[in-house]
Structures are given as C-alpha cells and as structure tokens.
Amino acid sequence: MGRSAFDTEKIAWIGVPSSAGARQAGQEQAPQCLRRAGLLEQLRAEGHDVVDLGDLARVSFSPDTQHPRQQNLSRVLEVLEQVRGAVDRAIAERAWPLVVGGDCTITIGVLAALAKTFPRLGLLYLDGDVDLNTPETTHSGIFDGMVLAHILGDGAEGLSHFGERSPLLEERAVTLFGYSAQAGGIDPVEIERLRDTEMAKYPLEEIRGDVRAAATRALRALESEVEHILMHFDVDVVDVGDFPAVDVPHKPGLRLTQVQEALDVFLASRKTVGLVVTEFNAKSDADGTLARQLNDTIRRAIRQRRSSA
C-alpha cells in the first residue's frame, strides 16, 4: 500500500500519556497539556480533518528496584500493545497518525503497526541522543535510552521482537539527526556502536550551520533507501535554553527555530507516513508556555505535509 493509504487532509490524533519507559514522572501529562493548548482545534482551523482516537490509559513512571537494568519492562510492553492497536485503527481509518507521548519507547509500537502496511519503512530519528544502550550496557535501566537498540533487534527479548518482524528496521533504514555528543548524554558504548553503524549520521556539530540544507540531504539519502518514513521527534533535541521541559537536557542542542526547519523539510516528503512526538515533560511547564510553543512547531510542520500533498 502506498502513500494513498492516507487521505490527503486526514490526521489521526493518538495520545500516549505514559512515562513507563522514562526516568521520572511528568511525560504522561503531555498529551492532555497539548490538548488544552488547543492543538486539535488549531489543526482543524487550518483545514485538516482530524480524527480524535483519544488518549490511551495513563501510566506514570515509578522506580523498578527489582529490575535495575530493565525498569518497568512489562509496563512498557503493555503501553506498546495499546499504541500498536491505536495506529492499526488509524490505518484502518486511512488517517495519517500523529502520535503524542509520552516517552521515546512508544516509537517501537508505532513502527510495529506501520511496518505491516509499509514493509520498506524507514525512520528519521530527530533526537538529542542515539538511544543505543541495551540492558547489558545501561547504567540506568531506563528503556527510553535503549529505543534504537531494540528497533535494530538488540536487547530485551520482548522489545527487540515486538511486532511481526525482528529487527523492526535494518540500520540502513535509519537516519540519526541532531544528536549532541557534546552534551554528554551519549555513553562510550553508544559512541563505539556509532563508529561501525550503517545508520546515516547527522550530528549537531555537522548540521547546525545550515540545518535546512542538512535536513534536505538527509531526507534525499533516506528516500533512496526506503519507500515510507516515520518521523520521530524527541523534544530534547532542542537546546535546554530554548526548551527546558525535558528529562534529559541538552546543551548544546538545536535551537527551536532550527528544529522547525528540519521538521518542515522532513514532513514535506510525500514518503512520510506519521509523526511521533516524545519526551515533553509537562510537569516543568506550569503556565503552558512551552506547550503552546510545541503546538506551534507541530502545527507548522504538518502544514508542510498538507502543502506537499
């Protein structure tokens, strides 16, 4: 099934209020905060047909001291089953999924659903980190630092074999964009993995001079490898000075205006079949200012999708 699987203007909102795979509570509040800030109404006002598939069950982080290297694995898997089912419903509605989390692990569930319809699927990973730890290498046991490792078939059995195929994606189908080794959050074992990877790499220090041009190069290269693309947007790719409501702050990071440039390029591609937004810790946004900024970023990027269609 090709790009025509989705109607031109039809978008399916899926809220995933879960911090099961996070480092602390707060991310589970994000979907409701973006709703309150008016994202769905703003999208509709711009002419999009928004199907509200609702928010999944709320799950908050709590320390899992019995499993220090695989914290809350069973809860993460329960959330992913719900995510996969919700994205299945979006596909059945012929609606482009906008999946708002929640921690980064939800992208595994989105990929598992999309891969059934789009077998030559790729991933644009706009993230301040590379998330290549496994339960064997992690210091924290927190799964949102292991997302890509499990997408590539490594790590805990339940996650590395989540879906109808393992790995969910081959390395050549993944593009890393905007990660900040200078911020100190990427572990030595992850840096070693990056040296030998076939994933396309666009680190912060190489792209920040001209983000739009770098995004264009990255998109063209990935489009030559895959037929469809999922866009993963972790808000911690933004410099903490611009956007502090994250669990893992990055400095240096991309400016919010630069992230907008990248998203505008990526979502204008006719191969992009969904957007996942993760890691907004709404607990750190008492007056809703950052939620409104994030809404504007999402809305403007989705506008590019409509223009391209």
HELIX and SHEET records of a PDB file:
HELIX    1   1 ARG A    3  ALA A    5  5                                   3    
HELIX    2   2 GLN A   27  GLN A   29  5                                   3    
HELIX    3   3 ALA A   30  ARG A   36  1                                   7    
HELIX    4   4 LEU A   39  ALA A   45  1                                   7    
HELIX    5   5 LEU A   73  ALA A   92  1                                  20    
HELIX    6   6 ILE A  106  THR A  117  1                                  12    
HELIX    7   7 PHE A  143  GLY A  145  5                                   3    
HELIX    8   8 VAL A  147  ILE A  151  1                                   5    
HELIX    9   9 GLU A  157  SER A  160  1                                   4    
HELIX   10  10 GLU A  171  ALA A  173  5                                   3    
HELIX   11  11 ALA A  181  ALA A  183  5                                   3    
HELIX   12  12 PRO A  188  ASP A  196  1                                   9    
HELIX   13  13 LEU A  204  ILE A  207  1                                   4    
HELIX   14  14 VAL A  211  GLU A  223  1                                  13    
HELIX   15  15 VAL A  235  VAL A  237  5                                   3    
HELIX   16  16 LEU A  256  LEU A  267  1                                  12    
HELIX   17  17 ALA A  282  SER A  284  5                                   3    
HELIX   18  18 THR A  289  SER A  308  1                                  20    
SHEET    1   A 8 ASP A  49  ASP A  55  0                                        
SHEET    2   A 8 LYS A  10  VAL A  16  1                                        
SHEET    3   A 8 TRP A  96  GLY A 101  1                                        
SHEET    4   A 8 THR A 272  THR A 278  1                                        
SHEET    5   A 8 HIS A 228  ASP A 234  1                                        
SHEET    6   A 8 LEU A 121  LEU A 126  1                                        
SHEET    7   A 8 VAL A 174  PHE A 177  1                                        
SHEET    8   A 8 ALA A 200  TYR A 202  1                                        
END                                                                             
